[in-house]
């Protein structure tokens, strides 16, 4: 799953939201967890999503 989609991470300024990572759409340069971008909060595209995670025992 790593680097498969931009991940929504928190609120941004005004009508913006912050995403991190990268996706197949943007190529390898953005495929890092510390790569952040802001996008309009109402953006809905196939390359922005979320990741499910849980702690292991």
N, C-alpha and C positions, 0 to 999 in steps of 0.2 A: 504494500500500500504506500510505502514511502515515496513522496514526490509525485504521487498520482494526481492530486488536486491541490489547488490553493485551499488553505484551511482558514475559516473565519476564527479569529482569536479574541478580539475584544472591540470595544467601541472606539471610534475615531473622532476627529473633530467635526462638529456640525452634522451634516447629512452623510458623512463618510463612515466606513467601517474598515477595520484593519484585517488584512489577510497575511498569512506567512507561507513560506515554502514556494513551490512552483508546480507546474503541471505539464503534461505532455504537450499542451498547446503552445507553451512558451519556449521549450527547448531546455538544454542542460544548464545554461548559465544561471537560471533561477532555482535550480533544484537543491536548495539548502534551507534548513529549518529557520535560519536567521534572516532570510530574505523577506522583507516586509513591504507591503504596498497598501495604499488606501484605495478604496473603490466606493462608488455610490452605494449607500445602505440597501437600496432596493434592487441591486444587481442580481440577476438570476441567469446563470449560464452553466453549461455542463462541466466546466473545469474549476468550479468553486464549490466546496462542500465542507464536510467535517469528517473527523476520524473518531472512531469509537476505541476506547482503551480501558483497560482495567488493571489493577495491581495484581501481581502474582503473589501467591503465598510464600 
